[in-house]
Amino acid sequence: MEIKVENIGDATVIIPLARVDSSTAKVFEAKVLAVVNTGTPKILIDFSELDYISSAGLRVVLVGAKMTRGARKFALCSMKPHIREVFDVSGFAKILAIFPDRETALAAL
């Protein structure tokens, strides 16, 4: 699995590519935790290049969000409709900051 990471100002943007499922979730988790452990004040996961996410991927997102509570900010953006539906059905859309695009998310962070 390929994951891009970009630094924009004081935010770090994580961009998972293609799929996050049970076979790739460990790689995704390692990248998210590596970014979280840097202490960056703002973390944004950009799902614009993601085509599929399983419950294993949702768990990684939740772990990242929990680890950044407090002084740091954590958000998600640019979900394709079928990815957004997974977050809506799972209830995660109610507890996580989700923005329609990267620009809106970065401005809100």
N, C-alpha and C positions, 0 to 999 in steps of 0.2 A: 504494500500500500504506500502511495506517495502522499505526503503532507507538506504543503508549503507553509512557511512562516514568514510574515512580514512585520517590520517595526514601522509604525507610523506615529510620529511624535512620541508620547508616553504610553501608547497602546501597542500591544502585540496581537497580530491577527493570525489565527490558525485557519488554514484552508485545507480540509480533507478532500481528497480526490476520489471519485468513483463510488466506492462502497465502504461502509463501516458495518461489519457483521461479526459473527462469532470468530471467524478466522483472522480478522484484521483489527479487532477491538483492542488487543494488547498493544499493537503498534500505536494506535490512536491514543490510548491511555498514556503510554510512555511519553508521547510528544506533549500532550496536555499537561501532564504532571511536571515535565521538564520546564515548560513555560511558567506554570504556577510557581514552581520552586525558585524561579529567578527573582520573584518578588515584584514583577512588573505591576504597576498600579491598575492597568486596564487590560482585560483580555476579551477579545472578540473572536468568536468562531464563525467564520463565513462559510455557509453551506452552498454557495452558488455553483460549485463544481461537484456536489454530492448527488448521486443518483439513488442511493439506498442507505437506510439506517435501520439496524435491528435493535432489539431490546438491549443487547450488549453495548451498542453505541450510545443508547440513551443513558445507560448506567454511567458511562464515562463522562458524559456531559453533566450529569447530576453530581458526580464526584468532584469535577472541576468547579462547579458552582458552589458546592459546600465548602471547598477549601479556600475560596476567595471571599467568603462572607466577611463583612466588617469594613475595613478601610479601602479594600480593593473593589473594582467593578468588573462584572462578568456579563457578557451579553452574546446573543446569537443573531445572525442576520442572513438575508438573501436565500431563504428557503424556497425550493421549488414547491408547487402546490401539494404534491404527494408526500413530500418530506414534512411540510407544515401539518398535514393531516395526521401524521404519526404523533407529532408533538401535541396536537389538539386532543386526539383520542386518548393518549396516555395521561393527559392532565398536566403535562410539563409546561404547556403554553400558559397556564395560569400562575406558575411559580417562577418562571424564568423571563428575563427581559428579551423579547424577540422583536427585531426591527425589519422592515421590508427591504432595506438595502444598506450597504456599508457606510455610505455617507451619513445617513440618518443615525445609524448606530454610533458612529464615532462622534457625531455632534452631541448625542445624548450622554455618552460616557464622559 
